[in-house]
Amino acid sequence: DFDDLEASVSQARTTPRGRLRVDVGTTVARLLIIPHLSEFQSRYPEIQIDLGVSDRTVDLISDNVDCVIRGGELADQSLVARRIGNLEFITVAAPEYLQRHGVPQHPRDLESGHRNVIYFSPVSARRYPLEFHKGGEVIEIASPAHLGINEGNAYISAILAGQGIGQLSRFQIHKYLESGQLQRVLEDWKHPLLPIYVVYPPNSHLSAKVRAFVDWVVELFSRNPLLQGESRPA
């Protein structure tokens, strides 16, 4: 607290410094934050980062976290949130799976004769259905679900291994699409964009180290077109 106060008072003539606790989802950490972290460290050498990596929702106050990067609409309106991107989700499967089970032509085909992989919350265990939008029609396929997984990287591994059909962000899997390890299906049916936010407690706007990290994250996300899907109503 003393370091934050001192940094805030003298920010005009000092470099942001101190220990910064950040919490990030597993996929964003692996594919974006960690590969570019040396850039931030070179720019702000006096900031020491404790990087928490998890798909679990953290309580910023009780867990003593300075800021988080998360996808989805915010439940706690007391926090400060800055929208930094959008994730476009697509429906995919491994070619080997499609050879065995066929290529679905309509979302309802997934209700029989196919194996679906869904994501469930690591906190509440809520199961998220496969969601399809076309025109004004909305279809949710909640069951049968052959497999449920609560961590992003494991979810990708399951789809790559031919466990079934799932929905993943283009940001997560673009290299697998390009290599042919995954194949897109039901392309006419869309999934609502998932907004991505950097979130911090209201008092953290006074902290030079938090402000430095947030500004860097905004810049980092803006440079990646796969994280800037066109915003449209969900």
C-alpha positions in Angstrom: 0.0 0.0 0.0 2.8 2.4 0.8 4.5 1.6 -2.5 1.3 2.3 -4.3 0.8 5.6 -2.5 4.4 6.7 -3.2 4.2 5.7 -6.8 0.9 7.6 -7.3 2.2 10.8 -5.7 5.4 10.8 -7.7 4.2 9.2 -10.9 5.0 12.3 -13.0 8.7 12.0 -12.2 9.2 8.3 -11.5 8.9 5.0 -13.3 5.9 2.8 -12.2 7.1 0.2 -9.7 6.1 -2.4 -7.2 4.6 -5.9 -7.2 1.6 -6.4 -9.4 -0.8 -9.3 -9.0 -2.6 -10.2 -12.3 -5.0 -13.1 -13.0 -5.5 -14.3 -16.5 -7.4 -17.2 -18.2 -5.3 -20.1 -19.3 -5.6 -19.6 -23.1 -4.9 -15.9 -23.0 -2.0 -16.4 -20.7 -0.4 -19.1 -22.9 -1.0 -17.6 -26.3 -0.8 -13.9 -25.7 0.4 -12.6 -22.3 3.4 -14.8 -21.6 4.9 -14.7 -25.1 4.8 -10.9 -25.0 5.6 -10.4 -21.3 9.2 -9.5 -21.9 8.0 -6.4 -23.8 6.2 -5.2 -20.7 9.1 -6.0 -18.5 11.5 -4.0 -20.7 9.2 -1.1 -20.7 8.5 -1.2 -16.9 11.6 -2.9 -15.4 10.6 -1.9 -11.8 7.3 -3.7 -11.8 7.4 -7.3 -10.6 4.5 -9.4 -11.8 2.8 -12.3 -10.0 0.8 -13.9 -12.8 -2.1 -16.1 -11.7 -3.3 -18.4 -14.5 -6.6 -20.1 -14.1 -10.1 -20.3 -15.7 -11.6 -19.8 -12.2 -13.2 -16.5 -11.3 -11.3 -14.7 -8.6 -12.4 -12.2 -6.0 -10.2 -9.2 -6.6 -10.6 -7.9 -3.1 -10.3 -11.0 -1.0 -7.7 -12.6 -3.2 -5.6 -9.4 -3.2 -5.5 -9.3 -7.0 -4.8 -6.0 -8.8 -6.5 -6.7 -12.1 -7.9 -9.6 -14.2 -8.5 -10.3 -17.8 -11.7 -12.3 -18.4 -14.3 -13.0 -21.1 -18.1 -12.6 -20.7 -20.4 -10.0 -19.2 -19.5 -8.7 -15.8 -21.5 -9.8 -12.7 -20.0 -7.3 -10.2 -20.9 -3.8 -11.3 -18.8 -2.3 -8.5 -15.6 -3.1 -10.4 -14.0 -1.0 -13.1 -13.9 -2.7 -16.5 -12.4 -1.7 -19.8 -13.5 -3.7 -22.9 -10.3 -4.7 -24.8 -11.6 -7.2 -27.4 -14.1 -9.7 -28.7 -13.8 -13.5 -29.2 -15.4 -15.0 -32.3 -16.4 -18.6 -31.6 -16.8 -21.3 -34.3 -17.9 -24.9 -34.4 -15.2 -27.4 -35.1 -14.2 -31.0 -35.0 -11.1 -33.1 -36.0 -11.2 -34.6 -39.5 -10.9 -38.1 -38.0 -14.1 -37.5 -36.0 -16.0 -36.3 -39.1 -14.9 -39.3 -41.0 -16.3 -41.6 -38.4 -19.5 -39.7 -37.6 -20.2 -37.6 -40.7 -20.5 -33.8 -41.1 -23.5 -32.3 -39.5 -25.7 -30.2 -41.8 -27.9 -28.6 -39.1 -27.4 -28.0 -35.3 -30.2 -30.4 -34.6 -28.1 -33.2 -36.1 -25.9 -32.9 -33.0 -28.8 -34.3 -30.8 -28.3 -37.8 -32.2 -25.5 -39.6 -33.9 -22.8 -37.2 -32.7 -20.6 -36.7 -29.7 -20.6 -33.2 -28.3 -17.9 -31.6 -26.0 -19.1 -28.8 -23.8 -17.5 -26.4 -21.3 -18.6 -26.2 -17.7 -17.7 -23.6 -15.1 -14.9 -24.5 -12.8 -16.6 -22.6 -10.0 -20.4 -23.2 -10.4 -20.2 -26.4 -12.6 -22.8 -24.7 -14.8 -22.8 -26.4 -18.2 -22.7 -24.1 -21.2 -24.6 -25.5 -24.2 -23.4 -25.3 -27.8 -25.1 -22.2 -29.2 -26.2 -21.4 -32.7 -27.7 -18.2 -34.2 -29.0 -17.7 -37.8 -31.2 -14.8 -38.7 -33.7 -14.7 -35.8 -33.4 -18.3 -34.9 -31.5 -19.5 -31.8 -30.7 -23.1 -31.1 -29.0 -24.4 -28.0 -27.7 -28.0 -27.8 -27.2 -28.9 -24.2 -27.4 -32.7 -24.4 -26.4 -35.3 -25.0 -22.9 -34.2 -24.1 -20.3 -36.9 -24.4 -17.7 -34.9 -22.5 -17.6 -31.8 -20.3 -14.4 -29.9 -19.6 -13.7 -26.9 -17.4 -10.3 -25.7 -18.7 -9.6 -24.1 -22.1 -6.4 -25.9 -23.1 -7.8 -29.3 -22.1 -10.9 -28.5 -24.2 -8.8 -27.9 -27.3 -6.9 -31.1 -26.7 -10.1 -33.1 -26.5 -11.4 -31.7 -29.8 -8.0 -32.4 -31.4 -8.1 -35.9 -30.1 -11.4 -36.6 -31.9 -13.6 -36.6 -28.8 -16.4 -34.8 -30.5 -17.7 -31.5 -31.8 -17.2 -28.3 -29.8 -17.1 -24.5 -30.0 -13.8 -22.7 -29.7 -12.6 -19.1 -30.4 -10.8 -18.6 -33.6 -8.0 -17.0 -31.6 -7.4 -20.3 -29.8 -7.4 -22.6 -32.8 -6.5 -20.6 -35.9 -3.2 -22.5 -36.4 -5.0 -25.9 -36.2 -7.5 -24.7 -38.8 -4.7 -23.6 -41.1 -2.9 -26.9 -40.6 -6.0 -29.0 -41.2 -6.0 -30.5 -37.7 -9.4 -29.1 -37.1 -12.2 -28.5 -39.6 -15.0 -26.0 -39.3 -18.6 -27.2 -39.5 -22.1 -25.5 -39.6 -20.5 -22.3 -40.9 -23.8 -20.6 -41.6 -24.7 -20.7 -37.9 -22.9 -18.1 -35.8 -22.1 -17.9 -32.1 -22.4 -14.5 -30.3 -19.2 -12.7 -29.8 -17.7 -13.0 -26.3 -16.5 -9.6 -25.0 -13.1 -9.5 -23.2 -12.4 -7.1 -20.3 -9.6 -6.0 -18.2 -11.1 -5.5 -14.7 -9.8 -3.9 -11.5 -11.1 -2.5 -8.2 -12.2 1.2 -8.3 -9.3 2.3 -6.1 -6.7 0.8 -8.4 -7.0 3.6 -10.9 -4.7 5.6 -8.6 -2.0 3.0 -9.0 0.6 3.8 -11.6 1.6 0.1 -12.0 -2.0 -0.9 -12.7 -2.5 1.9 -15.1 0.7 0.9 -16.9 -0.4 -2.8 -17.2 -3.9 -1.9 -18.4 -2.6 0.5 -21.1 -0.2 -2.2 -22.3 -2.9 -4.9 -22.4 -5.1 -2.6 -24.4 -2.3 -2.0 -26.9 -1.4 -5.8 -27.0 -5.0 -6.8 -27.8 -5.5 -4.1 -30.4 -2.5 -5.5 -32.4 -4.2 -9.0 -32.8 -7.1 -9.0 -35.3 -8.2 -12.4 -33.9 -9.1 -10.6 -30.6 -11.0 -7.8 -32.3 -14.0 -9.6 -33.8 -16.6 -7.2 -35.1 -18.9 -6.2 -32.3 -22.5 -7.3 -32.9 -25.5 -8.0 -30.7 -25.5 -11.3 -28.9 
